[in-house]
Amino acid sequence: MGNQTETEAAPVPRVAVVVCLIKGKTVLLGRRRSSLGDSTFSLPGGHLEFGESFEECAAREVKEESGLEIKNIEMMTVRNNVFLDEAKPYQYVGIFMRAVLADDDQVPQNVEPNFCDGWDWYEWDALPKPLFWPLENAILAGFNPFHA
């Protein structure tokens, strides 16, 4: 199998569920604190756990990261993201979900400050820069959570 040594495992694709949490004409974004995409703006989300549905993962990740409860969770698109320019190559299948707040009076909290600098609402047509490249690539390919 390629040039892998016995002690060097081949990269394994992983599944990430990301959530376009919509409030009016805005979406929730946070600035990443991570070795992958550090200081870029990204949607809330994370790894799909064994046995979890995409909807369950979306609700869990948004709650874990921002403290928010969500509803009307639906799948929008799937993207294949291969990170070859990293010290260790990664491949993530990104499941893009759309949801709304379960209660409009909720305010996002920065529950995981080691992974995110904080959350805020941004107009879709005026997103902050730089965007995490999987999100940027999805947008360049026509992704828009405000269109079904």
C-alpha positions as CSV (number, residue, x, y, z in Angstrom):
1,M,0.0,0.0,0.0
2,G,1.9,3.0,-1.3
3,N,5.1,4.0,0.6
4,Q,3.7,3.6,4.1
5,T,6.0,2.0,6.6
6,E,4.7,-0.6,9.1
7,T,4.7,2.1,11.9
8,E,3.1,4.8,9.7
9,A,-0.6,4.4,9.3
10,A,-2.3,5.6,6.2
11,P,-4.7,8.5,6.7
12,V,-8.3,7.5,7.2
13,P,-11.2,9.6,6.0
14,R,-13.4,11.1,8.8
15,V,-16.9,12.5,8.8
16,A,-17.6,16.0,10.1
17,V,-21.1,17.5,10.5
18,V,-21.2,21.3,10.2
19,V,-24.3,23.4,10.9
20,C,-25.5,26.5,9.2
21,L,-27.4,27.9,12.1
22,I,-29.7,30.6,10.7
23,K,-31.2,33.5,12.5
24,G,-33.0,35.9,10.1
25,K,-30.6,36.6,7.3
26,T,-27.5,35.7,9.4
27,V,-25.5,32.6,10.2
28,L,-23.4,31.7,13.2
29,L,-19.7,31.6,12.8
30,G,-16.7,31.3,15.1
31,R,-13.0,31.9,14.7
32,R,-11.2,28.6,15.0
33,R,-8.4,27.8,17.4
34,S,-7.0,24.6,15.9
35,S,-4.0,23.3,14.1
36,L,-6.3,22.8,11.1
37,G,-7.6,26.2,9.9
38,D,-6.4,28.2,12.9
39,S,-7.8,31.8,13.0
40,T,-10.3,31.2,10.2
41,F,-14.1,31.6,10.5
42,S,-16.1,28.4,10.5
43,L,-19.5,27.0,11.2
44,P,-20.1,25.1,14.4
45,G,-19.7,21.3,14.0
46,G,-17.5,18.3,14.7
47,H,-17.0,14.6,14.3
48,L,-19.8,12.2,13.8
49,E,-19.8,9.7,16.6
50,F,-20.5,6.0,16.0
51,G,-24.3,5.3,15.7
52,E,-25.2,8.9,15.6
53,S,-27.5,10.4,13.0
54,F,-26.4,13.6,11.2
55,E,-29.2,15.4,13.0
56,E,-28.2,14.1,16.4
57,C,-24.6,15.1,15.7
58,A,-25.6,18.6,14.6
59,A,-27.6,19.2,17.7
60,R,-24.9,17.8,20.0
61,E,-22.1,19.8,18.4
62,V,-23.9,23.1,18.4
63,K,-24.9,22.6,22.1
64,E,-21.3,21.6,23.1
65,E,-19.7,24.5,21.3
66,S,-22.2,27.3,21.7
67,G,-24.7,26.2,24.4
68,L,-27.5,26.7,21.9
69,E,-30.5,24.4,21.3
70,I,-31.5,24.0,17.7
71,K,-34.5,22.6,15.7
72,N,-35.7,22.0,12.1
73,I,-32.4,20.3,11.4
74,E,-32.0,19.2,7.7
75,M,-29.2,18.1,5.5
76,M,-28.2,20.5,2.7
77,T,-25.1,19.1,0.9
78,V,-22.1,16.8,1.3
79,R,-18.5,17.9,0.5
80,N,-15.3,15.9,0.2
81,N,-12.4,17.9,1.7
82,V,-8.8,16.7,1.4
83,F,-6.1,18.6,3.3
84,L,-2.8,17.7,1.6
85,D,-0.9,20.9,2.6
86,E,-0.9,20.0,6.3
87,A,2.0,18.3,8.1
88,K,-0.3,15.3,8.4
89,P,-2.8,14.9,5.5
90,Y,-6.5,14.8,6.4
91,Q,-9.7,13.9,4.6
92,Y,-13.0,15.0,5.9
93,V,-16.4,14.2,4.4
94,G,-18.3,17.4,5.4
95,I,-22.1,17.0,6.0
96,F,-23.6,20.4,5.8
97,M,-26.8,20.8,7.8
98,R,-29.2,23.7,8.2
99,A,-31.0,24.5,11.4
100,V,-32.7,27.3,13.4
101,L,-32.7,28.2,17.1
102,A,-35.1,26.3,19.2
103,D,-35.7,29.5,21.1
104,D,-34.9,32.9,19.4
105,D,-33.9,34.5,22.7
106,Q,-30.9,32.2,23.1
107,V,-27.5,33.8,23.0
108,P,-24.4,31.9,21.9
109,Q,-21.8,31.2,24.6
110,N,-18.1,30.4,24.0
111,V,-18.3,27.0,25.7
112,E,-15.0,25.7,24.3
113,P,-12.6,28.7,24.4
114,N,-9.6,26.4,23.6
115,F,-11.1,25.6,20.2
116,C,-12.9,28.9,19.4
117,D,-12.4,32.6,20.0
118,G,-16.2,33.2,20.2
119,W,-19.4,33.1,18.2
120,D,-21.3,35.8,16.3
121,W,-24.0,36.3,13.7
122,Y,-22.9,37.4,10.2
123,E,-24.9,38.4,7.1
124,W,-24.5,35.7,4.4
125,D,-23.5,38.3,1.8
126,A,-20.9,39.9,4.2
127,L,-19.1,36.9,5.8
128,P,-15.9,37.7,7.7
129,K,-12.5,36.7,6.3
130,P,-10.7,34.5,6.2
131,L,-13.2,31.6,6.0
132,F,-12.2,28.0,6.8
133,W,-11.4,26.7,3.3
134,P,-14.0,23.9,3.3
135,L,-16.7,26.5,3.9
136,E,-15.1,28.9,1.4
137,N,-14.9,26.1,-1.3
138,A,-18.5,25.1,-0.7
139,I,-19.6,28.8,-1.1
140,L,-17.6,29.1,-4.3
141,A,-19.3,25.9,-5.6
142,G,-22.7,27.6,-5.0
143,F,-23.6,26.5,-1.5
144,N,-26.1,28.9,0.2
145,P,-28.1,27.8,3.2
146,F,-30.8,30.3,2.4
147,H,-31.6,28.4,-0.8
148,A,-32.9,24.9,-0.7
